[in-house]
Amino acid sequence: MYGHQGEVWTAEQEEEGGGGRRRRKKKEEKKKKKKKKKKKKKKKKKKKKKKKKKKKEEEEEEEKGGGRRRRRRRKRRRRSKKKKKEE
């Protein structure tokens, strides 16, 4: 039995590096890593928003044509503009 600052543990625990201090450090490191990951995710979301803005600008500048989605979007925009004019 070994002791440190009032803690007591067996010889096996002593070989592993003490009674719980190491485990506590690992937990703290994991928490720090999790916090960092969350910050990175927020940054990615911001980048996606920027890309969406760029796509809209490019679509307006592009010549007519393109895929099914773009055509549908254009139709929707036209309909909404017509409704606004009628009102």
Buried (B, 14 or more C-beta within 10 A) or exposed (E): EEEEEEEEBEEEBBEEEBBEEEEEEEEEEEEEEEEEEEEEEEEEEEEEEEEEEEEEEEEEEEEEEEEEEBEEBEEEEEEEEEEEEEE
